[in-house]
Amino acid sequence: MNQTPRLVNRILLILIGFLLLLCGAHLMLTAFAADYAQRWQVIASGAGAWFGNLLTINTLPGQKDSWVWILIAAFLICIILLMLWWITVQGRGRGGDYVSKYFADENTPGRIEISPNAVDQMLRHFLGRRSDIISINISVWNLLPEAGLRVKVQPRKGTAPGPLGRDVARAARLAQEALGVSGPVLVYVVVGTRSRFARTERVI
C-alpha cells in the first residue's frame, strides 16, 4: 500500500546477489585452483602497476598525492548520498489526516480535517464489543485519488481470519460512508505472542 519501488528493489537485489556470487566463485577458485590463482596474480599485479603509474602521472604540482584520490573520494561521497536517498524513498506514502478538505463557502469557508483516531473510534463502534479481537491499529496512506486506509487487526487465538476480515472490512466501509469518503481499504490480520497469552475476558 506504500510507495516503495518494489520492482527496482528486486532488480537491485538480483544484481547484488549475482555480483556476490561471482565474488564468492572467484575466491573459491583463487583458494583451490592453482592455475587460476597464478593468472589472477598476474592480472592483479598488472592492474596495480597501471594504477600506480596513473597516480604518478596525475600528481598535483608541488604535492605528493594525485588528484585521482579527490575524484575517488567524490565518487564515494556520491555513492553514500545515493544510498541515503534510496533509504529515504523506501516505504513512503504514509499520511497524517484521513480527511483534509477545504470548502470555499461564501459564509463560513474553512478546512475539515479528520484524524485516524476518529476513524479508529468509528470502527470500534461499528464492530461492537467483540471478544475475538485483541487490538486494532489504523494508519492512513496517501494514494490517488483518495487516501487509503490500512486496518491492522490482532485476533485472539482460534479466531477464523476470513469472517473476521469481512466484518472489519464492512465496518471500515460503514465508517467511510459516515464520513462521506471512499478509497481502498486494506485489512491486515496478524497473529503474535500476544494472541496466544491474552486472557479470554479481554474485549475492545
C-alpha positions in Angstrom: 0.0 0.0 0.0 3.0 2.3 0.3 5.1 3.8 -2.5 8.2 1.5 -2.2 9.7 0.9 -5.7 9.5 -2.9 -5.4 10.4 -3.7 -9.0 13.6 -1.7 -8.8 14.4 -3.2 -5.4 14.1 -6.7 -6.8 16.3 -5.8 -9.8 19.0 -4.4 -7.5 18.8 -7.4 -5.2 19.3 -9.7 -8.2 22.3 -7.7 -9.4 23.9 -7.5 -6.0 23.3 -11.2 -5.5 24.8 -12.0 -8.8 27.9 -9.9 -8.0 28.3 -11.5 -4.6 28.0 -15.0 -6.3 30.8 -14.0 -8.7 33.0 -12.8 -5.9 32.4 -16.0 -4.0 33.2 -18.1 -7.0 36.4 -16.0 -7.6 37.6 -16.5 -4.0 36.9 -20.2 -4.2 38.9 -20.6 -7.4 41.7 -18.4 -6.1 41.9 -20.6 -3.0 41.7 -24.1 -4.6 42.7 -23.7 -8.3 46.5 -23.0 -8.6 46.4 -22.1 -12.3 43.5 -19.6 -11.7 45.3 -18.1 -8.7 48.5 -17.6 -10.8 46.6 -15.9 -13.6 44.8 -13.7 -11.2 48.1 -12.8 -9.5 49.5 -11.6 -12.9 46.3 -9.6 -13.7 46.3 -8.0 -10.2 49.9 -7.1 -10.4 49.4 -5.5 -13.8 46.4 -3.6 -12.6 48.3 -2.4 -9.5 51.2 -1.2 -11.7 48.8 0.6 -14.0 47.1 2.4 -11.1 50.4 3.3 -9.6 51.5 4.8 -12.9 48.2 6.7 -13.2 48.7 8.2 -9.7 52.3 9.2 -10.6 51.3 10.9 -13.9 48.4 12.9 -12.3 50.3 14.1 -9.2 49.3 17.6 -8.2 52.0 20.3 -8.7 54.1 20.7 -5.5 52.2 17.8 -3.8 52.9 14.1 -3.2 49.4 13.0 -3.8 47.5 12.7 -7.0 44.2 14.4 -7.8 42.8 11.0 -8.7 42.2 10.4 -5.0 40.0 13.5 -5.0 37.9 12.0 -7.8 37.7 8.7 -5.9 36.6 10.5 -2.7 34.0 12.5 -4.6 32.7 9.3 -6.2 32.4 7.5 -2.8 30.6 10.5 -1.3 28.1 10.4 -4.2 27.6 6.7 -3.6 26.9 7.3 0.1 24.4 10.1 -0.8 22.6 7.9 -3.3 22.4 5.2 -0.7 20.9 7.6 1.9 18.4 8.9 -0.7 17.4 5.3 -1.6 16.8 4.5 2.1 14.5 7.6 2.4 12.3 6.6 -0.5 11.5 3.2 0.9 8.1 2.9 2.4 6.9 6.4 1.6 3.2 7.2 1.4 2.1 7.2 4.9 -0.1 10.2 5.6 -1.5 12.1 8.6 -5.1 13.1 8.5 -7.6 10.7 6.8 -9.7 13.6 5.6 -8.3 17.1 4.8 -10.6 19.2 2.5 -11.1 22.9 2.1 -14.6 24.2 1.4 -14.8 27.6 -0.1 -18.2 28.5 1.3 -19.1 32.2 1.0 -20.4 32.4 4.6 -18.1 30.1 6.5 -15.1 28.9 4.4 -12.7 26.6 6.1 -11.0 23.3 6.2 -12.3 20.0 7.6 -9.7 17.5 8.9 -10.4 14.1 10.4 -7.6 12.2 12.1 -7.1 8.4 12.0 -8.1 8.3 15.7 -11.6 9.3 14.7 -11.7 6.5 12.2 -10.5 4.1 14.9 -13.3 5.1 17.2 -15.9 4.7 14.5 -14.5 1.3 13.5 -14.7 0.1 17.1 -18.3 1.4 17.3 -19.4 -0.5 14.2 -17.6 -3.7 15.3 -19.2 -3.5 18.8 -17.9 -5.3 21.8 -16.1 -8.4 20.4 -14.1 -10.9 22.5 -12.2 -12.2 19.4 -10.2 -9.1 18.8 -7.3 -8.1 20.9 -6.2 -4.8 19.3 -6.9 -2.6 16.2 -4.5 -0.1 14.7 -5.4 2.4 12.0 -3.0 4.0 9.5 -3.6 6.3 6.6 -1.7 6.2 3.3 -1.5 8.9 0.7 -3.0 7.4 -2.5 -4.7 8.9 -5.6 -7.4 10.0 -5.9 -8.3 9.4 -2.3 -6.3 8.3 0.8 -6.2 4.6 1.6 -7.0 3.0 5.0 -4.9 0.2 6.5 -6.6 -1.6 9.4 -4.2 -3.9 11.4 -6.2 -6.4 13.4 -4.8 -8.8 16.0 -7.3 -11.5 16.7 -7.4 -13.9 19.6 -6.0 -17.4 19.1 -8.5 -19.7 17.3 -10.4 -16.9 15.5 -11.3 -17.6 11.9 -9.5 -14.9 9.8 -11.9 -14.9 6.9 -15.1 -13.9 8.7 -13.2 -11.5 10.9 -11.6 -9.8 7.9 -15.0 -9.4 6.2 -16.5 -7.9 9.4 -13.7 -5.5 9.7 -13.9 -4.5 6.0 -17.7 -4.0 6.4 -17.1 -1.8 9.4 -14.5 0.2 7.6 -16.9 0.8 4.7 -19.6 1.9 7.1 -17.1 4.4 8.6 -16.2 5.7 5.2 -19.9 6.1 4.3 -20.5 8.0 7.5 -17.6 10.3 6.7 -18.6 10.7 3.1 -15.4 9.4 1.7 -14.2 6.4 -0.3 -10.9 4.8 -1.1 -9.1 1.5 -0.8 -9.2 -0.4 2.5 -6.6 -3.0 3.4 -7.4 -5.3 6.3 -4.2 -6.8 7.8 -4.8 -9.7 10.2 -1.7 -10.5 12.3 -1.0 -13.2 14.9 1.7 -12.9 17.5 2.7 -13.9 21.1 0.1 -11.5 22.5 -2.7 -13.5 20.8 -1.5 -16.7 22.5 -1.4 -15.4 26.0 -4.2 -12.8 26.1 -6.9 -13.5 28.6 -10.3 -14.6 27.2 -12.3 -11.9 29.0 -10.4 -9.1 27.4 -12.6 -7.2 24.9 -12.4 -3.9 23.0 
